[in-house]
Amino acid sequence: MLTLESLAGDESQEVKFGELESKLAQLGRAKMKEHQGAEATVTRAASLTLVVLVETPEAAQEVSKQICAISEQNPCRAVILVAQPEAKPSGLRAWISVHFNQPSSSPAKRLCAEQILVEARGSAVNDLGSAVLPLTLSGLPVHFWWRTARFDPPDYFGQVFRLTSRVLVDSARFLHPEVDLLELAGHVERQSAQFSFQDLNWSRITPWRELISQCFDRPETRGYLDRLERVRIEYESESPRLAAQGVQALLIAGWLAGRLQWQPAARPSKKQDGTSSFYLRAPHGEVEVQRVARLFEGAGKGVCFWITLEAGGDPPASFKLDRGCDGRSVETRAEIVGRPPVTRTVRLEVLDEAELVNEELQISGRDPIFEESLSIVARCLQT
């Protein structure tokens, strides 16, 4: 089993909380001397404090590796919190480390970034909030990456949230997606005036939202936006990303509803044989949204994802976006009855977790479209 001692390793130092800042400065100076050379200038740099909450040492190890990539674009002090309320004996421990990045734009410069790893066991998790406060960098923004299975912050993080400007969650990690999305929507509604929220899983569907929009760019297809009758989103039923893709389907539906002024209908949702349907009230009538978890031949990695939008009219039309097992390209097909279909294949940019976090750290302010989409999803789940 991975322990914090093995995670810290030879490159980190365990320190007392009262000595964190002084020991970090000493370690930074020592490491900078080691890396200083005639060909390079070493600079201690940070533009923000990134606080990350995880639940296991394994997750802390994953984040520690990603921080190195994140700090290349967003130099930061990273404070990684490992909360284990069931672990014994109770107590707080901390390790410090520094690492160096060489910006591609400045080969002669190396940036020194800092990591602080804090382990809280047992009842000591109640002290995490007060432990984090003095570790944030004065005058710089604080971003809180909530990398756990649900967003349900305990009261002891209240002081940290008062300093926080942005909270990152990832609904792909939710253990109970529908329940946890409702919980997240409630927090966004109550706290978005205090700090902004972003969901990494929402960021993952940005290419899909762009491709759907492009289906209706041409004059002959634009009018079908107001005549959509059914949205069907299919994804893999047997994959490690089942929950993540199910949430993506909900967020896409919420986004469509918000952009097209659809409202949740009073008609109850239904579930049958892997298909979940709910209904929205549009200016032109009712729209059915189907989420279908099914088997795909040759699949299993959670990349197959199909979207079909069906529109009425004279003539009717359908718009399909299919990502197959390669996971890297999407075939789009616009078909108006009586006319030749229009197809194309688009390369899909797939960002890893560190790349998604990097993008979000460069954005400030609220995302009203995300907030609206999440609110609509929550209302649909409550029908």
C-alpha positions in Angstrom: 0.0 0.0 0.0 1.2 3.5 -0.9 2.0 5.6 2.2 2.7 9.3 2.5 6.3 8.5 3.5 6.9 6.6 0.2 5.1 9.3 -1.8 7.2 12.0 -0.3 10.4 10.1 -1.1 14.0 11.5 -1.0 13.1 14.7 -2.8 10.7 15.9 -0.1 11.3 16.8 3.5 8.9 16.3 6.4 8.6 19.5 8.4 6.7 20.9 11.4 3.8 23.2 10.5 5.4 26.1 12.4 8.5 25.8 10.3 6.9 25.3 6.8 7.6 28.7 5.3 11.2 29.0 6.6 12.1 25.4 5.6 10.5 25.9 2.2 12.6 29.0 1.6 15.7 27.1 2.7 15.0 24.2 0.5 14.2 26.5 -2.4 17.5 28.3 -2.0 19.5 25.1 -1.8 17.8 23.6 -4.9 18.2 26.8 -6.8 22.0 26.7 -6.1 22.1 23.1 -7.4 20.3 24.0 -10.6 22.0 27.4 -11.1 24.5 27.4 -14.0 26.1 29.7 -16.4 23.6 28.7 -19.0 20.4 29.2 -17.0 18.8 31.6 -14.6 16.6 30.1 -11.8 13.6 32.1 -10.6 11.2 31.3 -7.8 7.8 32.0 -9.3 4.1 31.7 -8.6 1.0 33.4 -10.0 -1.5 31.6 -7.7 -2.0 29.2 -4.9 -3.6 25.9 -6.1 -5.2 23.9 -3.2 -6.0 20.3 -4.1 -8.2 18.0 -2.0 -7.8 14.2 -2.5 -8.9 11.2 -0.5 -6.0 8.8 -0.8 -2.2 8.7 -1.0 -2.5 7.2 -4.5 -4.6 10.2 -5.6 -2.0 12.5 -4.0 0.7 10.8 -6.0 -1.2 11.3 -9.2 -1.8 15.0 -8.5 1.9 15.6 -7.5 3.0 14.4 -10.9 0.4 16.5 -12.7 1.4 19.6 -10.7 4.8 19.5 -12.5 2.9 19.9 -15.9 0.4 22.4 -14.6 3.1 24.7 -13.2 4.8 24.9 -16.6 1.9 27.1 -17.8 0.6 28.3 -14.4 3.5 28.8 -12.0 2.0 28.1 -8.6 2.4 27.0 -5.0 0.5 23.7 -4.8 -1.0 22.6 -1.5 -2.1 19.0 -1.7 -4.4 17.9 1.1 -5.0 14.2 1.8 -8.1 13.8 4.0 -8.5 10.4 5.7 -11.1 10.8 8.5 -11.2 7.1 9.2 -7.4 6.6 9.5 -5.6 6.2 12.8 -3.8 7.6 14.7 -5.2 11.1 14.3 -2.8 13.8 13.4 -1.4 16.3 10.8 1.8 15.9 9.0 3.4 17.9 6.2 6.1 17.5 3.5 7.6 20.1 1.3 9.3 19.8 -2.1 10.4 22.1 -5.0 10.7 21.3 -8.7 11.9 23.1 -11.8 10.4 23.8 -15.1 12.1 25.2 -18.2 9.7 27.3 -20.2 9.8 26.6 -23.9 9.6 30.4 -24.6 12.7 31.0 -22.4 15.3 28.2 -22.7 17.7 30.2 -20.5 15.3 30.4 -17.6 14.1 27.8 -15.1 11.1 28.4 -12.9 11.1 27.0 -9.3 7.7 25.9 -8.1 6.7 24.7 -4.6 4.6 21.8 -3.4 3.3 21.3 0.1 1.7 17.9 1.0 -0.5 17.8 4.0 -1.9 14.6 5.5 -4.8 14.7 7.9 -5.8 11.5 9.7 -8.8 10.9 11.9 -10.3 13.9 13.7 -7.4 16.0 12.5 -9.2 16.5 9.2 -11.2 19.2 11.1 -8.0 21.2 11.3 -7.3 21.2 7.6 -9.0 24.6 6.9 -6.9 26.4 9.5 -3.8 24.6 8.4 -4.2 25.7 4.8 -4.8 29.4 5.4 -1.2 30.4 6.3 0.1 28.4 3.3 -1.7 30.5 0.7 0.4 33.2 -1.0 -0.6 36.7 0.0 -2.0 38.9 -2.7 -2.4 36.1 -5.3 -5.6 34.2 -6.2 -6.5 31.0 -4.6 -8.0 28.2 -6.8 -9.4 25.1 -5.1 -9.3 21.8 -7.1 -11.8 19.6 -5.4 -10.6 16.2 -6.7 -12.9 13.8 -4.8 -16.0 11.7 -5.5 -18.5 14.4 -4.6 -18.6 18.1 -3.8 -19.9 18.4 -0.3 -17.5 20.7 1.6 -17.4 20.5 5.4 -17.7 23.7 7.4 -14.0 23.7 8.4 -13.2 24.8 4.8 -15.3 28.0 5.2 -12.3 30.2 5.9 -10.4 28.8 2.9 -13.4 29.4 0.6 -13.5 33.1 1.7 -10.1 33.4 0.0 -11.0 31.3 -3.0 -11.8 32.8 -6.3 -12.4 29.6 -8.3 -13.4 26.0 -7.5 -12.7 23.2 -9.9 -14.7 19.9 -9.6 -14.9 16.9 -11.9 -18.3 15.3 -12.2 -16.6 12.4 -14.0 -15.5 11.3 -10.5 -19.0 11.3 -9.0 -19.9 8.0 -7.5 -23.7 8.7 -7.6 -23.8 11.1 -10.6 -27.5 12.2 -10.5 -27.5 12.7 -6.7 -24.1 14.4 -6.7 -25.1 16.7 -9.7 -28.1 17.8 -7.7 -25.9 18.5 -4.7 -23.4 20.5 -6.9 -26.2 22.5 -8.5 -27.4 23.5 -5.1 -23.9 24.7 -4.1 -23.5 26.6 -7.4 -26.8 28.4 -6.8 -25.9 29.4 -3.2 -22.2 30.2 -3.6 -21.5 31.3 -7.1 -21.6 35.0 -6.0 -18.7 34.2 -3.6 -16.5 32.3 -6.1 -16.9 30.8 -9.5 -17.3 27.1 -10.3 -16.1 25.0 -13.1 -16.5 21.3 -13.9 -13.7 19.6 -15.8 -16.3 17.2 -17.3 -18.1 20.3 -18.7 -14.8 21.3 -20.3 -14.5 17.9 -21.9 -17.7 18.4 -23.9 -16.6 21.7 -25.3 -15.6 20.1 -28.7 -19.0 18.4 -28.8 -20.9 21.6 -28.2 -18.9 23.3 -31.0 -19.6 20.4 -33.4 -23.3 20.5 -32.6 -23.4 24.2 -33.3 -21.6 23.7 -36.6 -24.4 21.3 -37.8 -26.7 24.3 -38.0 -24.3 26.9 -39.5 -25.6 26.5 -43.1 -28.7 28.5 -44.1 -30.5 25.3 -45.1 -30.1 23.7 -41.7 -30.4 26.7 -39.4 -34.2 26.6 -39.2 -34.2 23.0 -37.9 -32.9 24.2 -34.5 -36.4 25.4 -33.8 -37.9 22.1 -34.9 -35.9 19.6 -32.9 -38.1 16.9 -31.5 -35.7 14.3 -30.1 -32.1 14.2 -28.8 -30.5 10.8 -28.4 -27.1 10.4 -26.8 -25.5 6.9 -26.7 -22.5 5.8 -24.8 -20.8 2.6 -23.6 -22.6 0.6 -21.0 -19.5 -1.4 -20.0 -16.5 0.8 -19.5 -14.7 2.6 -16.7 -16.2 5.9 -17.9 -19.8 4.9 -17.8 -20.7 7.5 -15.1 -18.5 10.2 -16.7 -20.2 9.8 -20.1 -23.7 9.7 -18.5 -23.0 13.0 -16.9 -21.7 14.4 -20.2 -24.9 13.4 -21.9 -26.9 15.3 -19.2 -24.7 18.4 -19.5 -25.1 18.4 -23.3 -28.9 18.2 -22.9 -28.8 21.0 -20.4 -26.7 23.1 -22.7 -29.1 22.6 -25.6 -32.1 23.4 -23.4 -30.5 26.6 -22.2 -29.4 27.8 -25.6 -32.8 27.0 -27.2 -35.0 28.1 -24.4 -36.4 24.7 -23.5 -37.8 24.2 -20.0 -38.2 21.0 -18.0 -41.7 19.6 -18.7 -44.0 18.4 -15.9 -44.1 15.0 -17.6 -42.1 12.5 -15.5 -38.9 10.9 -16.8 -38.7 7.2 -17.5 -36.1 4.5 -17.5 -36.1 1.2 -19.3 -33.5 -1.2 -20.6 -30.5 1.1 -20.3 -32.5 4.0 -21.8 -33.3 7.1 -19.6 -35.6 9.7 -21.1 -36.8 13.1 -19.9 -38.9 15.8 -21.5 -38.4 19.4 -22.2 -41.0 22.0 -23.2 -39.9 24.0 -26.3 -41.6 26.9 -28.0 -42.6 24.6 -30.8 -43.7 21.6 -28.7 -42.2 18.8 -26.6 -38.6 17.6 -26.9 -37.6 14.1 -25.7 -34.0 13.6 -24.5 -32.8 10.0 -24.4 -29.7 8.8 -22.7 -28.8 5.3 -23.9 -26.1 3.1 -22.3 -25.4 0.2 -24.7 -22.8 -2.1 -26.0 -20.5 -1.0 -28.9 -18.6 -3.6 -30.9 -14.9 -3.4 -30.1 -15.4 -0.9 -27.3 -14.6 -1.0 -23.6 -12.5 2.1 -23.0 -15.4 4.6 -22.7 -14.7 6.6 -25.8 -17.6 5.6 -28.1 -20.2 8.5 -28.0 -23.0 9.1 -30.4 -25.4 12.0 -30.6 -28.5 12.1 -32.9 -30.7 15.2 -33.2 -34.0 14.6 -35.0 -36.0 17.6 -36.3 -39.5 17.7 -37.8 -40.7 19.8 -40.7 -41.3 19.4 -44.4 -39.0 17.7 -45.0 -37.7 16.4 -41.7 -34.0 16.1 -40.9 -31.5 14.4 -38.7 -28.0 15.4 -37.5 -25.6 12.7 -36.2 -22.2 12.9 -34.5 -20.5 9.6 -34.0 -17.2 9.0 -32.2 -16.0 5.4 -32.6 -13.5 3.2 -30.8 -10.4 5.2 -31.9 -11.6 8.0 -29.7 -9.8 10.6 -31.8 -12.2 11.5 -34.6 -15.9 12.2 -35.0 -18.0 11.6 -38.1 -20.8 14.1 -38.6 -23.7 13.5 -40.9 -26.5 16.0 -41.7 -29.4 14.4 -43.6 -32.4 16.3 -44.9 -35.0 13.9 -46.4 -34.9 14.0 -50.2 -31.4 15.5 -50.4 -27.9 13.9 -50.4 -26.4 13.7 -46.9 -23.5 16.0 -45.9 -20.8 14.2 -44.1 -17.3 15.0 -42.7 -14.8 13.6 -40.3 -13.3 15.9 -37.7 -10.3 15.3 -35.5 -11.3 15.6 -31.9 -8.9 17.2 -29.5 -8.8 15.2 -26.3 -7.1 16.9 -23.3 -5.8 15.1 -20.3 -6.6 16.1 -16.8 -3.5 18.4 -16.3 -4.3 20.1 -19.6 -7.9 20.7 -18.6 -6.8 22.2 -15.3 -4.2 24.4 -17.0 -6.9 25.8 -19.3 -9.3 26.5 -16.4 -6.6 28.2 -14.3 -6.2 30.8 -17.1 -9.9 31.7 -17.0 -11.4 34.2 -14.5 -14.9 34.9 -13.6 -18.1 32.9 -13.7 -19.3 30.7 -16.6 -23.0 31.6 -16.9 -23.7 29.0 -19.6 -22.3 26.2 -17.4 -24.4 27.4 -14.4 -27.5 27.6 -16.5 -27.0 24.2 -18.0 -26.4 22.6 -14.6 -29.5 24.2 -13.2 -31.6 22.8 -16.0 -30.1 19.4 -15.5 -31.0 19.6 -11.8 -34.6 20.5 -12.5 -34.9 17.7 -15.0 -33.6 15.2 -12.5 -36.1 16.3 -10.0 -39.1 15.7 -12.3 
